[in-house]
Amino acid sequence: MRRATTVLSLGMLLTGCHHEAPFAPGGYGSDQPFATGSPRQITFNPGNDRAPAWLPDESGLLYSRQVVSGSDRCLALLPPGGGRVEREICSPGSAISDSTFILTEPAAAADGRLAYVVIVSAPTDKASRAALVLGTLADPAAAQPLLSFPFTAPDTVRLDEASQLRWLDAGSLAYLALHVGYDSARSRDTVRTGAEIVRLELGGATPSMAVVPGTRDASSLAVAGSPDTIYFTLGGDSRVFRRALASGVVSVLFDFGGGQVARDVQVLGNRLVAVVGGAVSFGYEALLGYNVQRDGGGPLHLVDLASGHDSVLPDSVAGVPLFFRRPALAPSGRRLVAEVVTGSVTDLWMLDLP
């Protein structure tokens, strides 16, 4: 089967706008899943598949897909039930062979706009460079940069990347800003951890940003219908918080208690989904100079906010435990997709919800 692929230029991503051919129309594979049951694996890439995000009308699923031949990652679009990749947005990795290009954290708006993050690194770079960019699903190659990283926020916190992009309304985005560091000068193992939540206003000629107070060491971010309300978790904490952006009022939406670490929150109506417990640690790391949450995944919890009932979703297949991260709750609330860590590879799995 052919697959439509759009290639982006580095100059466009970091300094300007460059137009190339948009996605070609038509279908390029089966819309049927390759596995059945719940949970079921929906990606089988030998590389890593991460950061799933639904289209607003639930007609497809975007995610970041590692290219088999290297470390580059493209954005890919799957049919809503799984199947073959229908579309890809890629960088010119083959043109600059010593650099790595990662496209990740897609967030599609109802009007067809597409925000995502581009991370570029080279062997000679002391650190990677990143940009939050905005384009459209119809013409993703026309994306323009909104923010370049790293930079120091008004509260003096250094922000190195953006993750978990969420549309508040047509004119504003919120995202989880990250610290990006390295375990040591020798190994340079990359450590990404939540720094704080940032709101980005797109209305003016230049986007304006503001740090959301009280979100230092945030570990996840969700929105659910109202442009004035966000939901978030904090590193090492068992609670899910709700904040009204206009008034600044913060309340506890749900507390999993028992010293369990909650993260990766999603909220839709009376449904709350979060990863709770599992392979996670939080604490100050002197080498990096800030708090770090290291996360190898954990069980998924589904909470009925009306009754307060908390249930654990199936977390094993044929006796093999599954460790979930980054769940994406579908707009219908009837299914979700999450990362599953298996050894050194991350795949995407789907669960049907009761």
Buried (B, 14 or more C-beta within 10 A) or exposed (E): EEBBBBBBBBEBBBEEBBEEEBBEEEEBBBBEBEBEEBBBBBBEBEBBBBBBBBBBEBEBBBBBBBBEEEBBBBBBBBBBBBBBBBBBBBBBBEEEEEBBBBBBBBBBBEEEBBBBBBBBBEEEEEBBBBBBBBBBBEBBBBBEBBBBBBEEBEEEBBBBBBBBBBBBEEEBBBBBBBBBBBEEEEEEEEBBBBBBBBBBBBEEEEBEBBBBEBBBBBBBBBBBEEBEBBBBBBBBBBBBBBBEBEEEEBEEBBEBEEEBBBBBBBBBEEBBBBBBBBEBEBEEBEEBEBBBBEBEBBBBBBBBBEEEEBEEBEBEBEEEEBBBBBBBBBEEBEBBBBBBBBEEEBBBBBBBBE
